[in-house]
Amino acid sequence: MGDVVQFAEARTKLGFERIKSTYSVREIRRQFGLSERYIRRWTREGWLPTATGLRDGEICFDLRALTIFRRVRDQRSQGRSIRQIEAELYGQLNLFPEPEGQLIELPIKFSPFEEALQLHEKGDSKAADFYLRAAMEDDHAPDAFCNLGILEFEAGKTISAFDRFTQALRIDPRHFEAHFNLAHLYFEAGDLRLAKLHYEIAAEIEPSFADLYFNLGLVHAITGELQSAAQALHHAKKLVPEEEGKKVEDLLRTVEGALRASTLPSEE
């Protein structure tokens, strides 16, 4: 019974995956499973656009770079090597030579989706209206519906949240964040079968995201599939940075303890 309680406590560590206006190198490494060495080198060589400002003195990537990282993820899932992907990035860079003469800086005009991101990150309630407008104008529509689903859930509108995540998937069936968030929503609703299904689909899209395997391990543990839980958590342990591995270690220790107890001979 104690193990079940600990598994239930671990669920409080789960959360949604939101599309953000900027990402640090560490966040890109976490979500896309890319070596920090590659990320920094591609940035130095000008293959990746960076955000206009720095966050905490660190390199930041904006929506333009996020699109490139998603393309890299898709190419890796198709079996292309990092060397092949680098060659394509270099080729794309050469398609856009630096213009001659001095550049004139124009005032920045945000699109509805960019405006929604800024409002969301400030905690402004108008973000939901801008996400909806962005979706209607096909401005990053899957991303807009995905973030809108998170806002709907936080407002207590669970059914609407389900609808927003599925709207994102109707437009882009391989939208990673929508699958991940839908899995989390099913988890919250107690439908562990569908939670596991969407976590597994998300893992097919991005097999290097450690949080997926932690969540899968937790689902397996709660449903009594302890061997599968241990396998998923060992995989998460390989992917998560050492300094962030405590929650994985804690759950894995509990699962393996339950596994050992289940193999002990019962007393007559």
C-alpha positions as CSV (number, residue, x, y, z in Angstrom):
1,M,0.0,0.0,0.0
2,G,2.9,2.3,0.8
3,D,4.3,1.9,-2.7
4,V,0.9,2.9,-4.2
5,V,1.0,6.1,-2.1
6,Q,4.5,6.9,-3.3
7,F,3.5,6.4,-6.9
8,A,0.5,8.7,-6.4
9,E,2.8,11.3,-4.8
10,A,5.1,11.2,-7.8
11,R,2.3,12.3,-10.1
12,T,2.4,15.8,-8.6
13,K,5.8,16.2,-10.4
14,L,4.1,15.9,-13.8
15,G,3.2,18.9,-15.8
16,F,2.3,20.3,-19.2
17,E,4.8,21.1,-21.9
18,R,4.2,24.7,-23.2
19,I,5.5,26.4,-26.3
20,K,7.5,29.4,-25.2
21,S,8.8,32.6,-26.8
22,T,12.4,31.7,-26.0
23,Y,14.4,28.6,-25.1
24,S,17.8,28.3,-23.5
25,V,20.4,25.8,-24.7
26,R,19.6,23.6,-21.7
27,E,15.9,23.6,-22.6
28,I,16.6,22.7,-26.2
29,R,18.9,19.9,-25.1
30,R,16.2,18.6,-22.7
31,Q,13.4,18.6,-25.3
32,F,15.2,17.6,-28.4
33,G,17.9,15.3,-27.0
34,L,20.6,17.2,-28.9
35,S,24.2,17.5,-27.6
36,E,24.9,20.9,-26.2
37,R,28.1,20.8,-28.3
38,Y,26.1,20.7,-31.5
39,I,23.7,23.4,-30.4
40,R,26.5,25.8,-29.5
41,R,28.5,25.1,-32.6
42,W,25.5,25.6,-34.9
43,T,24.8,28.9,-33.2
44,R,28.5,30.0,-33.5
45,E,28.5,29.2,-37.2
46,G,25.3,31.2,-37.8
47,W,23.1,28.2,-38.7
48,L,20.6,29.0,-35.9
49,P,18.8,32.3,-35.4
50,T,19.0,33.5,-31.8
51,A,16.6,35.7,-29.8
52,T,17.3,39.4,-29.8
53,G,18.1,39.4,-26.1
54,L,19.8,37.2,-23.6
55,R,18.1,35.4,-20.7
56,D,20.3,35.2,-17.6
57,G,23.3,35.9,-19.7
58,E,22.7,32.8,-21.8
59,I,22.0,32.2,-25.5
60,C,18.3,32.1,-26.3
61,F,16.4,30.7,-29.2
62,D,13.1,32.0,-30.5
63,L,10.3,30.6,-32.7
64,R,12.4,30.7,-35.8
65,A,15.0,28.5,-34.2
66,L,12.3,26.2,-32.7
67,T,11.1,25.5,-36.2
68,I,14.6,24.4,-37.2
69,F,15.0,22.2,-34.2
70,R,11.7,20.5,-35.0
71,R,12.9,19.9,-38.5
72,V,16.1,18.4,-37.2
73,R,14.0,16.1,-35.0
74,D,11.9,15.0,-37.9
75,Q,15.0,14.3,-40.0
76,R,16.6,12.3,-37.1
77,S,13.4,10.2,-36.9
78,Q,13.8,9.4,-40.6
79,G,17.2,8.0,-39.9
80,R,19.4,10.9,-41.1
81,S,22.7,11.4,-39.4
82,I,23.8,14.6,-37.7
83,R,26.4,15.0,-40.5
84,Q,23.7,14.9,-43.1
85,I,21.6,17.3,-41.1
86,E,24.5,19.7,-40.7
87,A,25.1,19.6,-44.5
88,E,21.5,20.7,-45.0
89,L,21.7,23.5,-42.4
90,Y,24.8,24.8,-44.2
91,G,23.1,24.6,-47.5
92,Q,20.1,26.6,-46.2
93,L,22.4,29.2,-44.8
94,N,24.0,29.8,-48.2
95,L,20.6,30.3,-49.8
96,F,20.3,33.6,-47.9
97,P,23.6,35.6,-48.4
98,E,24.2,38.6,-46.2
99,P,22.8,41.7,-47.9
100,E,25.3,44.5,-48.8
101,G,25.1,47.8,-47.1
102,Q,23.8,48.8,-43.7
103,L,20.7,47.2,-42.3
104,I,17.9,49.5,-41.1
105,E,16.3,48.3,-37.9
106,L,12.6,48.4,-38.1
107,P,10.2,48.4,-35.1
108,I,9.2,44.9,-34.1
109,K,5.6,44.0,-34.8
110,F,4.5,40.8,-33.1
111,S,2.1,38.4,-34.8
112,P,-1.0,37.3,-32.8
113,F,0.8,34.1,-31.6
114,E,3.9,36.0,-30.5
115,E,1.7,38.5,-28.7
116,A,-0.1,35.6,-27.0
117,L,3.2,34.1,-25.9
118,Q,4.3,37.5,-24.4
119,L,0.9,37.9,-22.5
120,H,1.0,34.2,-21.4
121,E,4.4,34.6,-19.9
122,K,3.3,37.8,-18.0
123,G,0.2,35.9,-16.7
124,D,-2.2,38.2,-18.6
125,S,-5.6,36.7,-19.1
126,K,-5.9,38.3,-22.6
127,A,-3.4,35.6,-23.8
128,A,-6.3,33.1,-24.4
129,D,-8.0,35.6,-26.8
130,F,-4.7,36.1,-28.8
131,Y,-4.1,32.3,-29.0
132,L,-7.6,31.8,-30.4
133,R,-7.1,34.7,-32.9
134,A,-3.7,33.2,-33.9
135,A,-5.3,29.8,-34.4
136,M,-8.1,31.3,-36.5
137,E,-5.5,33.2,-38.7
138,D,-3.4,30.0,-39.1
139,D,-0.5,31.7,-37.2
140,H,1.3,28.7,-35.6
141,A,-2.2,27.2,-35.2
142,P,-1.2,23.9,-33.6
143,D,1.0,25.7,-31.1
144,A,-1.7,28.2,-30.3
145,F,-4.3,25.5,-29.7
146,C,-1.8,23.6,-27.5
147,N,-1.0,26.5,-25.3
148,L,-4.7,27.5,-25.2
149,G,-5.5,24.0,-23.9
150,I,-3.1,24.5,-21.0
151,L,-4.9,27.8,-20.2
152,E,-8.3,26.1,-20.4
153,F,-7.2,23.4,-18.0
154,E,-5.8,26.0,-15.5
155,A,-9.1,27.8,-15.7
156,G,-10.9,24.6,-14.7
157,K,-12.3,23.9,-18.2
158,T,-11.1,20.3,-18.6
159,I,-13.4,19.4,-21.5
160,S,-12.3,22.5,-23.4
161,A,-8.7,21.6,-22.7
162,F,-9.2,18.2,-24.3
163,D,-10.8,19.9,-27.3
164,R,-7.9,22.3,-27.8
165,F,-5.2,19.6,-27.7
166,T,-7.1,17.5,-30.2
167,Q,-7.6,20.5,-32.4
168,A,-3.8,20.9,-32.4
169,L,-3.5,17.2,-33.5
170,R,-6.1,17.5,-36.2
171,I,-3.8,20.1,-37.9
172,D,-0.5,18.4,-37.0
173,P,-0.9,14.7,-36.0
174,R,2.8,14.7,-35.0
175,H,2.6,17.7,-32.7
176,F,4.8,16.6,-29.8
177,E,3.6,19.0,-27.1
178,A,-0.1,18.3,-27.9
179,H,0.4,14.5,-27.5
180,F,2.4,15.0,-24.3
181,N,-0.2,17.3,-22.9
182,L,-3.1,15.2,-23.9
183,A,-1.4,12.2,-22.2
184,H,-1.0,14.3,-19.0
185,L,-4.7,15.4,-19.2
186,Y,-5.8,11.7,-19.5
187,F,-3.5,11.0,-16.6
188,E,-5.2,13.7,-14.6
189,A,-8.6,12.3,-15.6
190,G,-7.7,8.8,-14.5
191,D,-7.7,7.2,-17.9
192,L,-4.2,5.6,-17.7
193,R,-4.7,3.5,-20.9
194,L,-5.1,6.6,-23.1
195,A,-2.4,8.4,-21.1
196,K,0.0,5.6,-21.9
197,L,-1.0,5.6,-25.5
198,H,-0.3,9.3,-26.0
199,Y,3.0,9.2,-24.0
200,E,4.1,6.3,-26.3
201,I,3.2,8.3,-29.4
202,A,5.1,11.3,-28.1
203,A,8.1,9.0,-27.4
204,E,8.0,7.9,-31.1
205,I,8.1,11.6,-32.1
206,E,10.9,12.5,-29.7
207,P,12.6,9.4,-28.2
208,S,15.2,11.5,-26.3
209,F,12.9,13.4,-24.0
210,A,13.5,12.0,-20.5
211,D,10.3,13.3,-18.9
212,L,8.3,11.0,-21.2
213,Y,9.9,7.9,-19.8
214,F,9.5,9.1,-16.3
215,N,5.8,9.6,-16.9
216,L,5.5,6.2,-18.7
217,G,7.3,4.6,-15.8
218,L,4.8,6.2,-13.4
219,V,1.8,5.0,-15.4
220,H,3.2,1.5,-15.6
221,A,3.9,1.5,-11.8
222,I,0.4,2.7,-10.9
223,T,-1.2,-0.1,-13.1
224,G,1.0,-2.7,-11.5
225,E,3.3,-3.3,-14.6
226,L,6.4,-3.0,-12.5
227,Q,8.9,-4.6,-14.9
228,S,7.8,-2.2,-17.7
229,A,7.9,0.7,-15.2
230,A,11.5,-0.2,-14.3
231,Q,12.5,-0.4,-17.9
232,A,11.0,3.0,-18.7
233,L,12.7,4.6,-15.7
234,H,16.1,3.1,-16.5
235,H,15.7,4.7,-19.9
236,A,14.8,8.0,-18.3
237,K,17.9,7.7,-16.1
238,K,20.1,7.4,-19.1
239,L,18.7,10.6,-20.7
240,V,18.2,12.9,-17.8
241,P,21.2,15.1,-16.8
242,E,22.8,13.9,-13.6
243,E,21.9,17.0,-11.6
244,E,18.2,16.5,-12.5
245,G,18.0,12.8,-11.8
246,K,16.7,12.7,-8.3
247,K,13.0,12.3,-9.1
248,V,13.8,9.4,-11.5
249,E,16.1,7.8,-8.9
250,D,13.4,8.1,-6.2
251,L,10.7,6.5,-8.3
252,L,13.0,3.8,-9.7
253,R,14.1,2.9,-6.1
254,T,10.4,2.5,-5.1
255,V,9.6,0.4,-8.2
256,E,12.5,-1.9,-7.8
257,G,11.7,-2.3,-4.1
258,A,8.1,-3.3,-5.1
259,L,9.5,-5.7,-7.7
260,R,11.8,-7.4,-5.2
261,A,8.9,-7.7,-2.8
262,S,6.7,-9.2,-5.5
263,T,9.2,-12.0,-6.2
264,L,9.6,-13.0,-2.5
265,P,8.0,-16.4,-1.7
266,S,4.7,-15.9,0.1
267,E,4.4,-17.3,3.6
268,E,2.3,-20.4,3.9
